[in-house]
Amino acid sequence: MIPRFLPVAVVDAAGASACDAAAIAAGIPSRALMQRAGAAAAAEIVRRYHDRLATGVVVATGPGNNGGDGWVVGHALHAAGVRVRVVECVPALTADSRAEREQARAAGVETSGRIDDLHSGGESLVVDAVLGTGLSADGALRGDIAVAVESLRRLAERGAMLVALDVPTGLVASNGRSTGGLRCALTITFGTIKRGHLVAREACGTIVVVDIGLGAHARDAGERMRLATPGWFAAALPRISADAHKGTRKKIAIVGGARGMAGAVVLAARAALRSGAGLVRCVVAPESLPAIQEAEPAALAATWPTDDTALDALAGWADALLVGPGLGGGARELVERLLGAWKGPVVLDADALNAFAGDTAALGVLLDRRQALLTPHPAEFGRLAGLDVDAVLDGRFDLPARLAEDTGAAVLLKGVPTVIASHGAPTCVVAEGTPVLATGGAGDLLGGIAATLLAQTGDAPLAGALAAFAHGRAAAAVSANQVRGYTLEDVVHALTSVWSIAADTPCPPVLAELPAVGEPAP
């Protein structure tokens, strides 16, 4: 099971408000939360951008508590000796925000109430504190807020570095829709990470989650979705003992490889071997057998079982099955026979899932509450659930839990981000990965990693979360922001470095950090 102690909750806008409300109900004044947020953000700005502070900082504030955070940032930077201006793009409306504004003014912070003044100082660092999580679900920007966002966008085009507080203005916190066109270098978010951050990574730049004391209160508010972090991965990864042998490292059978699709099984086998499997057997169509034996000599090879004796032999050999890579269409009978003979842990991917399109009830009966992991991409998920891809993407954070409930399996919905859900356990969100994985065969690598970890842990949701993290980290090790020039073979080789991630925890008050991804803007 995915541990409940993962430190960072993943929330939508309503969840963020609920966490704040729970903290306030527990006795933390709302203004204290604002002051913690602003102070932590100012410290992060100084730590990261000390070389830019000589030209000063301009802070754009809006009407709500996000604007109040901005006033605290301006005050804190001023106290640290930084030349700072705060431009009140929309007048402060909340009591806490007005109080912080007056305190900043009393301390001598330079202020303005004219949006045009954002352009007057020549600062190279601009802080966006206009709206935060307050944008409506349709993403519509209106009035002075729209004018302010356009000014921020123009400043960025002229070379200014944008730092967003909580959420870039124009980005919907709950779903990642963006109408503002802002592309920030850094987003500093408070206590929790928002769903929109994880969908719109390019708009957010580097994402830093800072602690403002919401940890236990997120649990009190019922937030059960958590972000996978390097410290969690290092602590949760199963250890291979010094006296291990190939049997204790577990035996993985990979069933797939129809005519012309042996490569999918080869990729899965290589990933399984580099993930610590003791033995891997590739079970493929007869015409694919020579290709497997030539491409991956470290793996055993066999043909699809054609009778009960062969099925029983396979079931008696393996510790976990991966079914689906390159399996081809019309494979339902083979999958049913495999799942009938094999009652142990299983990962189902690709055509093994397509075989049950629109028939999740039958799939659930076959799985019979065993340790099972389904790893669909959005189109495969849509076929299973009877939804179009847009609906799957819109519901990516919540739909996996429903499919897990329907089938009794853990469900790993691949994408940006990857979401892993299982019945009765917290949902885990994995933000690791780069566009290097946006190519055919990436899912086969993930399947090989997941099957190995499932055999070694006996825990489908945990194996899925660990596998997704390792898969994404390997891609990032290959290249964080360049796609051309790399293939999945590079990702396979990069797995070597992933297993030695140290269980380091970030320096307080930072809870988690996600690097910027995607090719840099021209």
PLY file of the C-alpha trace (Angstrom):
ply
format ascii 1.0
element vertex 522
property float x
property float y
property float z
element edge 521
property int vertex1
property int vertex2
end_header
0.00 0.00 0.00
1.19 3.54 -0.73
2.22 5.06 2.62
-0.07 7.70 4.06
2.83 9.81 5.30
3.79 11.29 1.93
4.24 14.91 2.99
2.67 16.90 0.15
-1.05 16.81 -0.57
-2.27 17.27 -4.16
-5.39 19.44 -4.14
-7.76 21.38 -6.33
-8.81 24.94 -5.50
-11.54 23.78 -3.13
-9.11 21.42 -1.42
-6.60 24.23 -0.95
-9.28 26.33 0.72
-10.33 23.37 2.88
-6.74 22.88 4.08
-6.47 26.55 5.00
-9.83 26.39 6.78
-8.78 23.31 8.75
-5.59 25.04 9.87
-7.52 28.15 10.91
-10.08 26.05 12.77
-7.19 24.40 14.62
-6.05 27.78 15.90
-3.64 29.17 13.31
-4.77 32.73 12.42
-5.32 33.31 8.71
-2.91 36.22 8.77
-0.23 34.00 10.30
-0.60 31.63 7.33
-0.20 34.62 5.00
2.89 35.79 6.83
4.44 32.33 6.77
3.76 32.04 3.04
5.19 35.42 2.18
8.25 35.03 4.38
9.04 31.59 2.94
8.59 32.88 -0.62
10.86 35.87 0.01
13.55 33.61 1.45
13.32 31.33 -1.58
13.62 34.29 -3.95
16.72 35.56 -2.16
18.27 32.08 -2.10
17.73 31.41 -5.80
18.07 34.82 -7.41
20.56 36.77 -5.30
22.43 37.64 -8.51
19.35 39.37 -9.93
18.41 41.36 -6.86
20.74 44.26 -7.70
18.25 45.50 -10.30
15.41 45.28 -7.81
12.13 43.40 -7.61
8.63 44.49 -8.55
5.65 42.71 -6.98
2.24 42.78 -8.70
-0.61 42.28 -6.22
-4.31 41.59 -6.59
-7.43 41.82 -4.45
-7.32 38.66 -2.35
-5.05 36.80 0.00
-2.61 36.03 -2.82
-2.11 39.77 -3.04
-1.55 39.76 0.72
1.18 37.15 0.24
2.74 39.57 -2.23
2.67 42.41 0.27
4.48 40.19 2.79
7.08 39.29 0.14
7.65 42.94 -0.67
7.99 43.85 3.00
10.41 40.96 3.67
12.60 41.79 0.66
12.67 45.45 1.69
13.75 44.42 5.19
16.54 42.35 3.61
17.87 45.42 1.83
16.47 44.65 -1.62
15.12 47.51 -3.73
11.49 46.54 -4.13
8.31 48.10 -5.44
4.79 46.77 -4.93
2.25 47.64 -7.61
-1.33 47.16 -6.43
-2.95 46.14 -9.72
-6.32 45.65 -8.04
-7.06 47.16 -4.60
-6.80 44.79 -1.65
-10.21 43.55 -0.50
-9.51 41.12 2.34
-8.76 42.34 5.85
-5.50 40.38 6.07
-4.29 41.70 2.73
-5.10 45.30 3.67
-3.31 44.88 6.99
-0.16 43.59 5.28
-0.34 46.43 2.76
-0.44 49.03 5.51
2.40 47.34 7.37
4.54 47.31 4.23
3.83 50.97 3.55
4.63 51.89 7.14
7.98 50.13 6.76
8.83 52.31 3.77
8.12 49.91 0.89
7.62 51.85 -2.35
4.09 51.31 -3.66
1.91 52.26 -6.60
-1.71 51.80 -7.61
-1.16 52.08 -11.38
-0.70 48.92 -13.47
1.43 50.85 -15.97
4.00 51.36 -13.23
4.94 47.68 -13.50
7.08 48.77 -16.46
8.68 51.87 -14.96
11.45 50.49 -12.76
13.47 48.23 -15.04
13.52 45.36 -12.53
14.64 41.98 -13.88
12.63 39.99 -11.31
8.83 40.22 -11.20
6.62 38.55 -8.59
3.08 37.60 -9.65
0.77 37.85 -6.63
-2.34 38.90 -8.54
-4.78 36.02 -8.19
-3.34 32.69 -7.01
-5.97 29.96 -6.71
-8.83 32.43 -7.07
-9.36 32.07 -10.83
-12.73 30.62 -11.81
-12.86 27.18 -13.43
-13.40 28.65 -16.91
-10.11 30.54 -16.63
-11.64 33.86 -17.68
-9.60 36.96 -16.85
-11.52 40.19 -16.55
-10.97 43.90 -16.00
-7.80 45.08 -14.33
-6.69 41.51 -13.66
-6.60 40.83 -17.41
-4.68 44.08 -17.93
-2.20 43.15 -15.20
-1.59 39.71 -16.69
-0.94 41.21 -20.11
1.58 43.57 -18.51
3.31 40.65 -16.80
3.45 38.76 -20.07
5.07 41.73 -21.82
7.63 42.07 -19.05
8.57 38.41 -19.50
8.89 38.89 -23.25
11.39 41.67 -22.55
13.54 39.38 -20.42
12.16 39.76 -16.92
12.03 36.61 -14.81
8.56 35.81 -13.48
8.04 34.23 -10.06
4.47 33.21 -9.24
3.10 32.95 -5.72
0.96 29.82 -5.31
-0.34 29.66 -8.91
0.55 31.75 -11.98
-2.29 34.18 -12.65
-4.35 32.88 -15.56
-3.80 29.23 -14.62
-6.76 27.35 -13.16
-5.52 25.65 -10.00
-7.92 22.71 -10.32
-7.29 21.64 -13.90
-4.30 23.48 -15.39
-6.25 25.38 -18.04
-4.44 28.59 -18.90
-5.69 31.79 -20.46
-3.01 34.19 -19.32
-0.14 32.97 -21.43
2.32 33.50 -18.58
5.41 31.32 -18.46
7.08 31.57 -15.07
10.62 30.62 -14.17
9.54 29.66 -10.66
6.27 28.97 -8.87
6.34 28.95 -5.07
3.27 27.20 -3.71
2.17 27.02 -0.11
1.72 23.82 1.87
0.14 21.80 -0.93
0.68 21.32 -4.64
-2.25 22.06 -6.90
-3.52 19.81 -9.65
-3.06 22.61 -12.15
0.66 22.79 -11.39
1.09 19.16 -12.38
-0.82 19.50 -15.64
0.72 22.82 -16.75
4.37 22.30 -15.87
5.69 24.55 -18.65
3.66 27.50 -17.37
4.93 27.03 -13.82
8.65 26.49 -14.39
10.37 25.08 -11.33
7.75 24.35 -8.66
8.71 24.64 -5.01
6.31 23.61 -2.24
7.06 25.43 1.01
5.78 24.45 4.43
3.40 26.89 6.12
2.07 24.42 8.69
-0.72 22.73 6.72
0.57 19.13 6.94
-1.77 17.55 9.49
-4.57 19.92 8.53
-4.57 18.60 4.96
-5.37 15.19 6.43
-8.03 16.76 8.65
-9.60 18.28 5.55
-9.88 14.82 3.99
-7.27 15.34 1.29
-6.06 11.84 0.38
-4.06 12.50 -2.77
-0.30 12.68 -2.30
2.76 13.61 -4.35
5.56 11.05 -4.71
8.92 12.50 -3.66
12.54 11.30 -3.92
12.75 10.74 -0.16
9.67 8.54 -0.24
11.00 6.60 -3.24
14.35 5.91 -1.60
12.69 4.79 1.64
9.99 2.65 0.01
12.13 0.87 -2.59
12.54 -2.81 -1.64
16.09 -3.73 -0.73
18.01 -6.55 -2.38
19.99 -8.36 0.30
23.69 -9.12 0.13
22.99 -12.86 -0.08
20.37 -12.53 -2.84
20.20 -15.00 -5.70
18.18 -15.01 -8.88
15.26 -16.68 -7.14
15.01 -14.12 -4.35
15.28 -11.31 -6.92
12.15 -12.86 -8.47
11.12 -14.31 -11.82
9.11 -12.25 -14.28
7.17 -13.59 -17.26
6.30 -11.13 -20.03
3.52 -12.26 -22.36
3.13 -10.41 -25.66
5.15 -10.09 -28.84
2.73 -10.88 -31.63
4.07 -11.02 -35.17
5.96 -7.80 -35.92
5.79 -6.57 -32.31
8.60 -8.43 -30.59
10.30 -5.12 -29.82
7.71 -4.28 -27.16
8.64 -7.39 -25.20
12.35 -6.70 -25.65
11.95 -3.23 -24.14
9.92 -4.59 -21.23
12.49 -7.34 -20.61
15.41 -4.92 -20.62
13.61 -2.66 -18.16
12.80 -5.62 -15.90
16.41 -6.78 -15.91
17.68 -3.29 -15.10
15.12 -3.06 -12.31
16.59 -5.99 -10.43
14.68 -9.02 -11.72
16.52 -12.30 -11.20
15.09 -14.03 -14.26
12.92 -12.80 -17.13
11.05 -15.07 -19.52
9.63 -13.60 -22.72
6.53 -15.53 -23.84
5.79 -14.58 -27.44
4.22 -15.71 -30.70
6.23 -18.48 -32.41
7.32 -16.21 -35.25
8.74 -13.69 -32.74
10.87 -16.20 -30.84
14.07 -15.83 -32.93
13.98 -12.03 -32.64
13.68 -12.23 -28.86
16.53 -14.69 -28.52
18.79 -12.55 -30.66
17.85 -9.17 -29.15
17.98 -10.03 -25.45
20.21 -13.00 -24.62
19.90 -12.33 -20.88
16.22 -13.29 -21.02
14.69 -16.72 -21.44
12.26 -17.17 -24.33
9.21 -19.34 -24.94
6.11 -19.37 -27.10
2.55 -18.63 -26.04
1.07 -21.54 -24.07
-1.28 -23.61 -26.22
-2.51 -26.16 -23.68
-3.14 -26.53 -19.96
0.22 -28.18 -19.35
2.08 -25.18 -20.77
-0.16 -22.79 -18.83
0.47 -24.63 -15.58
4.21 -24.67 -16.23
4.25 -20.91 -16.75
2.10 -20.32 -13.68
4.39 -22.50 -11.59
7.52 -20.68 -12.72
6.72 -16.97 -12.45
6.51 -14.67 -9.43
4.68 -12.01 -11.44
3.25 -11.70 -14.94
3.28 -8.75 -17.32
0.68 -9.28 -20.03
0.17 -6.99 -22.98
3.33 -5.57 -24.62
2.90 -6.13 -28.35
0.19 -8.71 -27.69
-1.92 -7.66 -30.66
-5.66 -7.51 -31.13
-8.05 -10.37 -30.55
-6.12 -11.63 -27.55
-8.93 -11.88 -25.02
-9.05 -15.67 -25.01
-5.31 -15.90 -24.28
-5.58 -13.32 -21.50
-8.54 -15.13 -19.94
-6.69 -18.44 -20.02
-3.61 -16.87 -18.45
-5.57 -15.20 -15.67
-7.51 -18.38 -15.07
-4.38 -20.48 -14.63
-2.28 -17.83 -12.89
-3.67 -16.48 -9.61
-0.64 -14.44 -8.59
0.40 -10.81 -9.10
-0.12 -9.43 -12.59
0.42 -6.24 -14.56
-1.93 -5.72 -17.51
-1.04 -3.24 -20.24
-1.82 -2.34 -23.83
-3.76 -5.01 -25.73
-4.41 -7.01 -22.57
-6.51 -4.03 -21.49
-8.01 -3.37 -24.91
-9.35 -6.93 -24.86
-11.76 -5.83 -22.11
-12.94 -2.58 -23.68
-16.25 -1.64 -22.09
-16.29 -4.80 -19.97
-14.58 -3.91 -16.71
-16.97 -6.16 -14.78
-15.61 -9.26 -16.53
-12.06 -8.07 -15.96
-12.76 -7.61 -12.26
-14.13 -11.15 -11.99
-11.01 -12.58 -13.64
-8.67 -10.59 -11.41
-10.58 -11.75 -8.34
-9.08 -9.17 -5.95
-5.50 -10.39 -6.48
-2.54 -8.00 -6.48
-3.09 -6.58 -9.96
-1.96 -3.39 -11.65
-3.60 -1.93 -14.75
-1.40 0.54 -16.65
-3.49 2.25 -19.35
-2.62 5.39 -21.23
-5.58 7.78 -21.66
-6.89 6.16 -24.85
-6.74 2.66 -23.33
-8.40 3.96 -20.18
-11.13 5.48 -22.32
-11.77 2.17 -24.07
-12.05 0.37 -20.76
-14.33 2.96 -19.18
-16.35 3.95 -22.24
-15.05 7.53 -22.27
-13.39 9.70 -24.89
-9.82 10.81 -24.33
-10.77 14.39 -23.48
-13.03 13.14 -20.70
-10.22 10.96 -19.35
-7.79 13.88 -19.35
-10.33 16.15 -17.67
-10.87 13.53 -14.96
-7.33 12.19 -14.74
-7.03 12.76 -10.99
-10.33 11.13 -10.00
-11.16 8.50 -12.63
-8.41 5.99 -11.72
-9.97 5.51 -8.26
-13.32 4.70 -9.86
-11.79 2.12 -12.19
-9.92 0.64 -9.24
-13.22 0.31 -7.40
-14.85 -1.35 -10.43
-12.08 -3.89 -11.05
-10.51 -4.43 -7.63
-7.11 -3.67 -9.18
-4.68 -0.83 -8.69
-4.87 1.55 -11.64
-1.96 3.54 -13.02
-3.12 6.15 -15.53
-0.07 7.15 -17.54
0.47 10.74 -18.53
1.53 14.13 -17.27
1.26 13.53 -14.37
0.82 9.79 -13.72
-1.89 8.90 -11.21
-1.98 5.63 -9.22
-5.14 4.68 -7.34
-6.38 1.66 -5.44
-9.40 0.85 -3.31
-9.19 2.21 0.22
-5.73 3.78 -0.10
-4.46 7.29 -0.81
-4.02 8.15 -4.47
-0.40 8.77 -5.45
0.57 11.33 -8.09
3.94 10.99 -9.81
5.16 14.15 -11.51
8.49 12.72 -12.69
9.13 12.41 -16.39
9.95 14.40 -19.51
8.82 14.41 -23.16
11.57 11.86 -23.86
8.90 9.34 -22.82
6.39 10.62 -25.39
7.21 7.86 -27.84
6.09 4.35 -28.67
7.47 1.74 -26.30
7.71 3.92 -23.19
4.79 2.05 -21.65
6.56 -1.25 -22.25
9.51 -0.01 -20.21
7.15 1.00 -17.43
5.49 -2.41 -17.52
8.80 -4.21 -17.11
9.77 -2.04 -14.14
6.33 -2.43 -12.54
6.22 -6.21 -12.91
9.62 -6.55 -11.25
8.67 -4.32 -8.34
5.31 -6.05 -8.00
7.06 -9.41 -7.66
9.48 -7.95 -5.11
6.92 -6.05 -3.00
3.71 -8.04 -3.46
1.91 -4.68 -3.39
0.36 -3.47 -6.65
-0.24 0.22 -5.87
3.18 0.59 -4.26
4.85 -1.15 -7.20
2.99 1.10 -9.63
4.00 4.28 -7.83
7.64 3.20 -7.49
7.76 2.15 -11.15
6.26 5.40 -12.40
8.74 7.38 -10.31
11.73 5.35 -11.54
10.53 5.52 -15.15
10.17 9.30 -15.01
13.43 9.84 -13.13
15.31 7.80 -15.73
13.89 10.00 -18.48
14.92 13.12 -16.56
18.41 11.69 -16.11
18.65 11.39 -19.89
17.50 14.97 -20.50
15.33 17.41 -18.57
14.53 19.73 -21.45
15.70 18.23 -24.73
13.91 15.52 -26.66
15.67 15.15 -30.00
18.70 12.91 -29.99
17.46 10.47 -27.35
15.69 7.12 -27.53
14.21 4.68 -25.05
17.49 2.78 -25.02
18.96 5.83 -23.30
16.18 5.66 -20.72
16.86 1.97 -20.10
20.53 2.69 -19.45
19.65 5.63 -17.20
17.69 3.33 -14.89
21.04 2.38 -13.37
21.33 5.79 -11.71
17.75 5.87 -10.44
18.07 3.04 -7.92
20.72 4.91 -5.94
18.66 8.05 -5.24
19.47 9.12 -1.70
16.72 9.49 0.89
17.53 13.16 1.31
14.85 15.52 2.52
14.70 19.10 1.25
15.97 21.94 3.44
13.07 23.41 5.46
10.78 25.11 4.73
10.87 23.37 1.32
8.72 20.23 1.25
9.22 19.30 -2.40
10.68 20.66 -5.61
9.82 19.80 -9.21
12.29 20.97 -11.85
11.22 22.86 -14.94
10.55 20.56 -17.90
10.06 20.96 -21.62
12.21 22.56 -24.27
13.20 26.12 -23.39
11.40 28.96 -25.11
13.29 30.56 -28.02
0 1
1 2
2 3
3 4
4 5
5 6
6 7
7 8
8 9
9 10
10 11
11 12
12 13
13 14
14 15
15 16
16 17
17 18
18 19
19 20
20 21
21 22
22 23
23 24
24 25
25 26
26 27
27 28
28 29
29 30
30 31
31 32
32 33
33 34
34 35
35 36
36 37
37 38
38 39
39 40
40 41
41 42
42 43
43 44
44 45
45 46
46 47
47 48
48 49
49 50
50 51
51 52
52 53
53 54
54 55
55 56
56 57
57 58
58 59
59 60
60 61
61 62
62 63
63 64
64 65
65 66
66 67
67 68
68 69
69 70
70 71
71 72
72 73
73 74
74 75
75 76
76 77
77 78
78 79
79 80
80 81
81 82
82 83
83 84
84 85
85 86
86 87
87 88
88 89
89 90
90 91
91 92
92 93
93 94
94 95
95 96
96 97
97 98
98 99
99 100
100 101
101 102
102 103
103 104
104 105
105 106
106 107
107 108
108 109
109 110
110 111
111 112
112 113
113 114
114 115
115 116
116 117
117 118
118 119
119 120
120 121
121 122
122 123
123 124
124 125
125 126
126 127
127 128
128 129
129 130
130 131
131 132
132 133
133 134
134 135
135 136
136 137
137 138
138 139
139 140
140 141
141 142
142 143
143 144
144 145
145 146
146 147
147 148
148 149
149 150
150 151
151 152
152 153
153 154
154 155
155 156
156 157
157 158
158 159
159 160
160 161
161 162
162 163
163 164
164 165
165 166
166 167
167 168
168 169
169 170
170 171
171 172
172 173
173 174
174 175
175 176
176 177
177 178
178 179
179 180
180 181
181 182
182 183
183 184
184 185
185 186
186 187
187 188
188 189
189 190
190 191
191 192
192 193
193 194
194 195
195 196
196 197
197 198
198 199
199 200
200 201
201 202
202 203
203 204
204 205
205 206
206 207
207 208
208 209
209 210
210 211
211 212
212 213
213 214
214 215
215 216
216 217
217 218
218 219
219 220
220 221
221 222
222 223
223 224
224 225
225 226
226 227
227 228
228 229
229 230
230 231
231 232
232 233
233 234
234 235
235 236
236 237
237 238
238 239
239 240
240 241
241 242
242 243
243 244
244 245
245 246
246 247
247 248
248 249
249 250
250 251
251 252
252 253
253 254
254 255
255 256
256 257
257 258
258 259
259 260
260 261
261 262
262 263
263 264
264 265
265 266
266 267
267 268
268 269
269 270
270 271
271 272
272 273
273 274
274 275
275 276
276 277
277 278
278 279
279 280
280 281
281 282
282 283
283 284
284 285
285 286
286 287
287 288
288 289
289 290
290 291
291 292
292 293
293 294
294 295
295 296
296 297
297 298
298 299
299 300
300 301
301 302
302 303
303 304
304 305
305 306
306 307
307 308
308 309
309 310
310 311
311 312
312 313
313 314
314 315
315 316
316 317
317 318
318 319
319 320
320 321
321 322
322 323
323 324
324 325
325 326
326 327
327 328
328 329
329 330
330 331
331 332
332 333
333 334
334 335
335 336
336 337
337 338
338 339
339 340
340 341
341 342
342 343
343 344
344 345
345 346
346 347
347 348
348 349
349 350
350 351
351 352
352 353
353 354
354 355
355 356
356 357
357 358
358 359
359 360
360 361
361 362
362 363
363 364
364 365
365 366
366 367
367 368
368 369
369 370
370 371
371 372
372 373
373 374
374 375
375 376
376 377
377 378
378 379
379 380
380 381
381 382
382 383
383 384
384 385
385 386
386 387
387 388
388 389
389 390
390 391
391 392
392 393
393 394
394 395
395 396
396 397
397 398
398 399
399 400
400 401
401 402
402 403
403 404
404 405
405 406
406 407
407 408
408 409
409 410
410 411
411 412
412 413
413 414
414 415
415 416
416 417
417 418
418 419
419 420
420 421
421 422
422 423
423 424
424 425
425 426
426 427
427 428
428 429
429 430
430 431
431 432
432 433
433 434
434 435
435 436
436 437
437 438
438 439
439 440
440 441
441 442
442 443
443 444
444 445
445 446
446 447
447 448
448 449
449 450
450 451
451 452
452 453
453 454
454 455
455 456
456 457
457 458
458 459
459 460
460 461
461 462
462 463
463 464
464 465
465 466
466 467
467 468
468 469
469 470
470 471
471 472
472 473
473 474
474 475
475 476
476 477
477 478
478 479
479 480
480 481
481 482
482 483
483 484
484 485
485 486
486 487
487 488
488 489
489 490
490 491
491 492
492 493
493 494
494 495
495 496
496 497
497 498
498 499
499 500
500 501
501 502
502 503
503 504
504 505
505 506
506 507
507 508
508 509
509 510
510 511
511 512
512 513
513 514
514 515
515 516
516 517
517 518
518 519
519 520
520 521
